[in-house]
């Protein structure tokens, strides 16, 4: 069995007490970091739900949805390729 007696010196007093503004700044920073990954995950979930809904209506609509996704990826890849070959952002 042991006891905690604490530090041998008194802690130094804080120069400035923490406030609501610090909490707001930290919260904003965390949301700023997590916004893009969260938006991507929500977008993927909505795309899967939309594909299931399209396939439940008719199989051709489901294939059309897949074709739209593939075309979007192809357009993005082509844009990215020309963007990199041109020497990057100006």
Backbone as a printed PyTorch tensor [residue, N CA C, xyz], in Angstrom:
tensor([[[  0.8420,  -1.1670,   0.0000],
         [  0.0000,   0.0000,   0.0000],
         [  0.8890,   1.2320,   0.0000]],

        [[  0.5450,   2.1940,  -0.8450],
         [  1.3790,   3.3870,  -0.9210],
         [  0.5020,   4.6240,  -0.8490]],

        [[  1.1510,   5.7120,  -0.5320],
         [  0.4520,   6.9850,  -0.4080],
         [  1.0920,   7.9900,  -1.3390]],

        [[  0.2940,   8.9020,  -1.8300],
         [  0.8030,   9.9530,  -2.6900],
         [  0.8490,  11.2300,  -1.8780]],

        [[  2.0390,  11.7690,  -1.7120],
         [  2.2080,  12.9740,  -0.9100],
         [  2.2660,  14.2280,  -1.7620]],

        [[  2.3730,  14.0770,  -3.0530],
         [  2.4020,  15.2460,  -3.9120],
         [  3.8140,  15.7490,  -4.1230]],

        [[  3.9670,  16.7710,  -4.9670],
         [  5.3080,  17.3010,  -5.2330],
         [  5.8590,  18.0300,  -4.0110]],

        [[  7.1720,  18.1210,  -3.9590],
         [  7.7890,  18.7940,  -2.8260],
         [  7.6690,  20.3020,  -2.9330]],

        [[  7.3910,  20.8120,  -4.1340],
         [  7.2260,  22.2560,  -4.3240],
         [  5.7990,  22.5450,  -4.7610]],

        [[  5.3810,  23.7370,  -4.4550],
         [  4.0550,  24.1620,  -4.9090],
         [  4.1220,  24.4380,  -6.4050]],

        [[  3.0730,  24.0690,  -7.1720],
         [  3.0890,  24.3610,  -8.6120],
         [  3.0420,  25.8600,  -8.8550]],

        [[  3.6740,  26.2620,  -9.9710],
         [  3.6720,  27.6820, -10.3170],
         [  2.2720,  28.0880, -10.7520]],

        [[  1.8310,  29.2570, -10.3290],
         [  0.4870,  29.6970, -10.7410],
         [  0.4530,  29.9640, -12.2470]],

        [[ -0.7060,  29.7250, -12.8510],
         [ -0.8520,  29.9570, -14.2860],
         [ -0.7980,  31.4430, -14.5790]],

        [[ -0.1560,  31.7600, -15.6990],
         [ -0.0620,  33.1630, -16.0780],
         [ -1.4160,  33.7000, -16.5080]],

        [[ -2.1250,  32.8580, -17.2370],
         [ -3.4170,  33.2740, -17.7640],
         [ -4.3620,  32.0910, -17.6850]],

        [[ -5.4990,  32.2250, -17.0630],
         [ -6.4010,  31.0790, -16.9710],
         [ -6.9720,  30.7250, -18.3420]],

        [[ -7.2100,  29.4300, -18.5600],
         [ -7.8030,  28.9840, -19.8150],
         [ -9.2120,  29.5280, -19.9520]],

        [[ -9.6000,  29.7790, -21.1680],
         [-10.9100,  30.3590, -21.3840],
         [-11.6620,  29.6800, -22.5040]],

        [[-12.7980,  30.2280, -22.7750],
         [-13.6770,  29.6870, -23.8020],
         [-13.0520,  29.8340, -25.1880]],

        [[-12.2640,  30.8680, -25.3820],
         [-11.6690,  31.1080, -26.6940],
         [-10.6980,  29.9990, -27.0700]],

        [[ -9.9440,  29.4800, -26.1130],
         [ -9.0350,  28.3740, -26.3890],
         [ -9.8050,  27.1400, -26.8440]],

        [[-10.9170,  26.8760, -26.2110],
         [-11.7400,  25.7220, -26.5810],
         [-12.2700,  25.8910, -27.9980]],

        [[-12.7030,  27.0860, -28.3420],
         [-13.2270,  27.3430, -29.6790],
         [-12.1270,  27.1680, -30.7310]],

        [[-10.9240,  27.6540, -30.4480],
         [ -9.8200,  27.5400, -31.4030],
         [ -9.4350,  26.0780, -31.6000]],

        [[ -9.3430,  25.3090, -30.5270],
         [ -8.9840,  23.8940, -30.6350],
         [-10.0730,  23.1210, -31.3740]],

        [[-11.3310,  23.3940, -31.0640],
         [-12.4400,  22.7190, -31.7380],
         [-12.4410,  23.0280, -33.2280]],

        [[-12.2010,  24.2650, -33.5800],
         [-12.1610,  24.6470, -34.9970],
         [-11.0000,  23.9550, -35.7150]],

        [[ -9.8610,  23.8530, -35.0570],
         [ -8.7120,  23.1900, -35.6700],
         [ -8.9970,  21.7100, -35.9120]],

        [[ -9.6150,  21.0550, -34.9420],
         [ -9.9240,  19.6300, -35.0950],
         [-10.9510,  19.4180, -36.2040]],

        [[-11.9890,  20.2450, -36.2430],
         [-12.9770,  20.1070, -37.3110],
         [-12.3580,  20.4180, -38.6680]],

        [[-11.4170,  21.3610, -38.7240],
         [-10.7460,  21.6730, -39.9800],
         [ -9.9320,  20.5010, -40.4960]],

        [[ -9.3180,  19.7590, -39.5800],
         [ -8.5280,  18.5970, -39.9700],
         [ -9.4250,  17.4550, -40.4220]],

        [[-10.5440,  17.2580, -39.7450],
         [-11.4070,  16.1090, -40.0200],
         [-12.4760,  16.3650, -41.0710]],

        [[-12.6140,  17.5790, -41.5660],
         [-13.7150,  17.9060, -42.4800],
         [-13.6090,  17.1430, -43.7990]],

        [[-12.4390,  17.1240, -44.4080],
         [-12.2950,  16.4860, -45.7280],
         [-12.4650,  14.9670, -45.6440]],

        [[-11.7990,  14.2670, -44.7070],
         [-12.0310,  12.8170, -44.6350],
         [-13.4790,  12.4660, -44.3010]],

        [[-14.1100,  13.2620, -43.4420],
         [-15.5040,  13.0040, -43.0960],
         [-16.4150,  13.2160, -44.3020]],

        [[-16.1600,  14.2540, -45.0810],
         [-16.9610,  14.5070, -46.2810],
         [-16.7840,  13.3860, -47.3000]],

        [[-15.5580,  12.8760, -47.4290],
         [-15.3180,  11.7660, -48.3650],
         [-16.0720,  10.5230, -47.9200]],

        [[-16.0210,  10.2040, -46.6330],
         [-16.7240,   9.0090, -46.1360],
         [-18.2340,   9.1380, -46.3120]],

        [[-18.7870,  10.3020, -46.0060],
         [-20.2310,  10.5020, -46.1640],
         [-20.6080,  10.4290, -47.6420]],

        [[-19.7640,  10.9890, -48.5180],
         [-20.0310,  10.9210, -49.9610],
         [-20.0280,   9.4980, -50.4830]],

        [[-19.0830,   8.6910, -50.0150],
         [-19.0380,   7.2920, -50.4490],
         [-20.2610,   6.5180, -49.9610]],

        [[-20.6670,   6.7660, -48.7420],
         [-21.8610,   6.0860, -48.2200],
         [-23.0890,   6.4860, -49.0280]],

        [[-23.2240,   7.7780, -49.3240],
         [-24.3710,   8.2310, -50.1220],
         [-24.3320,   7.6670, -51.5360]],

        [[-23.1340,   7.5150, -52.1120],
         [-23.0240,   6.9310, -53.4470],
         [-23.4590,   5.4680, -53.4390]],

        [[-23.0800,   4.7300, -52.4210],
         [-23.4920,   3.3170, -52.3280],
         [-25.0020,   3.2240, -52.1490]],

        [[-25.5680,   4.0760, -51.3100],
         [-27.0290,   4.0710, -51.1070],
         [-27.7350,   4.4280, -52.4090]],

        [[-27.2020,   5.4160, -53.1400],
         [-27.8250,   5.8020, -54.4110],
         [-27.7480,   4.6620, -55.4260]],

        [[-26.6140,   3.9530, -55.4630],
         [-26.5020,   2.8160, -56.3870],
         [-27.4830,   1.7070, -56.0300]],

        [[-27.6290,   1.4320, -54.7610],
         [-28.5980,   0.4020, -54.3470],
         [-30.0110,   0.8280, -54.7450]],

        [[-30.3270,   2.1070, -54.5520],
         [-31.6510,   2.5990, -54.9270],
         [-31.8550,   2.5040, -56.4430]],

        [[-30.8300,   2.8490, -57.2120],
         [-30.9490,   2.7590, -58.6700],
         [-31.1170,   1.3200, -59.1270]],

        [[-30.3480,   0.4020, -58.5430],
         [-30.4960,  -1.0070, -58.9130],
         [-31.8550,  -1.5520, -58.4820]],

        [[-32.4160,  -1.0340, -57.3990],
         [-33.7320,  -1.5320, -56.9640],
         [-34.8440,  -1.0590, -57.8870]],

        [[-34.6290,   0.0770, -58.5710],
         [-35.6230,   0.5500, -59.5290],
         [-35.5280,  -0.2660, -60.8150]],

        [[-34.3150,  -0.3140, -61.3840],
         [-34.0960,  -1.0730, -62.6120],
         [-32.6090,  -1.3030, -62.7600]],

        [[-32.2500,  -2.4570, -63.3040],
         [-30.8300,  -2.7880, -63.3960],
         [-30.0920,  -1.8860, -64.3640]],

        [[-30.7800,  -1.3700, -65.3910],
         [-30.1270,  -0.4540, -66.3160],
         [-29.7920,   0.8830, -65.6450]],

        [[-30.6580,   1.3230, -64.7540],
         [-30.3530,   2.5550, -64.0150],
         [-29.1400,   2.3640, -63.1170]],

        [[-29.0150,   1.1880, -62.5260],
         [-27.8430,   0.8860, -61.7110],
         [-26.5670,   0.9080, -62.5280]],

        [[-26.6150,   0.3100, -63.7140],
         [-25.4490,   0.3390, -64.5920],
         [-25.1370,   1.7600, -65.0540]],

        [[-26.1820,   2.5570, -65.2820],
         [-25.9640,   3.9560, -65.6440],
         [-25.2680,   4.7030, -64.5020]],

        [[-25.6660,   4.4230, -63.2720],
         [-25.0050,   5.0370, -62.1160],
         [-23.5410,   4.6580, -62.0210]],

        [[-23.2430,   3.3980, -62.2740],
         [-21.8450,   2.9510, -62.2680],
         [-21.0810,   3.6310, -63.4000]],

        [[-21.7070,   3.7700, -64.5620],
         [-21.0530,   4.4390, -65.6920],
         [-20.7550,   5.9020, -65.3620]],

        [[-21.6450,   6.5620, -64.6650],
         [-21.4190,   7.9570, -64.2720],
         [-20.2240,   8.0480, -63.3150]],

        [[-20.1320,   7.1150, -62.3810],
         [-19.0030,   7.1140, -61.4390],
         [-17.6890,   6.8700, -62.1750]],

        [[-17.6800,   5.9050, -63.0930],
         [-16.4630,   5.6060, -63.8620],
         [-16.0760,   6.7980, -64.7270]],

        [[-17.0570,   7.4500, -65.3490],
         [-16.7630,   8.6290, -66.1720],
         [-16.2030,   9.7590, -65.3100]],

        [[-16.7290,   9.9340, -64.1260],
         [-16.2070,  10.9670, -63.2150],
         [-14.7670,  10.6980, -62.8160]],

        [[-14.4520,   9.4430, -62.5380],
         [-13.0740,   9.0840, -62.1920],
         [-12.1530,   9.3120, -63.3840]],

        [[-12.6170,   8.9740, -64.5900],
         [-11.7920,   9.1640, -65.7950],
         [-11.5420,  10.6480, -66.0530]],

        [[-12.5640,  11.4700, -65.8920],
         [-12.3930,  12.9150, -66.0970],
         [-11.4290,  13.4820, -65.0640]],

        [[-11.5460,  13.0490, -63.8230],
         [-10.6350,  13.5280, -62.7810],
         [ -9.1980,  13.0840, -63.0710]],

        [[ -9.0120,  11.8530, -63.5220],
         [ -7.6710,  11.3670, -63.8330],
         [ -7.0690,  12.1480, -64.9940]],

        [[ -7.8680,  12.4360, -65.9980],
         [ -7.3690,  13.2040, -67.1380],
         [ -7.0000,  14.6180, -66.7240]],

        [[ -7.8330,  15.2370, -65.8780],
         [ -7.5290,  16.5780, -65.3870],
         [ -6.2520,  16.5630, -64.5500]],

        [[ -6.1170,  15.5660, -63.7040],
         [ -4.9350,  15.4620, -62.8510],
         [ -3.6750,  15.2600, -63.6900]],

        [[ -3.7560,  14.4450, -64.7370],
         [ -2.6020,  14.1960, -65.6000],
         [ -2.1590,  15.4780, -66.2960]],

        [[ -3.0970,  16.2500, -66.8500],
         [ -2.7280,  17.4880, -67.5130],
         [ -2.2550,  18.5340, -66.5030]],

        [[ -2.7790,  18.4970, -65.3200],
         [ -2.3730,  19.4490, -64.2820],
         [ -0.9270,  19.1930, -63.8690]],

        [[ -0.5340,  17.9360, -63.7540],
         [  0.8290,  17.6050, -63.3490],
         [  1.8080,  17.8540, -64.4930]],

        [[  1.4290,  17.5170, -65.7080],
         [  2.3270,  17.6960, -66.8550],
         [  2.5720,  19.1650, -67.1650]],

        [[  1.6410,  20.0300, -66.8330],
         [  1.8140,  21.4520, -67.1550],
         [  2.7660,  22.1430, -66.1870]],

        [[  3.2870,  21.4340, -65.2150],
         [  4.2710,  22.0250, -64.3210],
         [  3.7020,  22.3920, -62.9630]],

        [[  2.4950,  21.9860, -62.6670],
         [  1.9150,  22.2330, -61.3510],
         [  1.1560,  23.5440, -61.3060]],

        [[  0.6700,  23.8720, -60.1430],
         [ -0.1210,  25.0940, -60.0060],
         [  0.7510,  26.3300, -60.2130]],

        [[  0.1810,  27.3260, -60.8010],
         [  0.9140,  28.5650, -61.0910],
         [  0.8220,  29.5250, -59.9450]]])
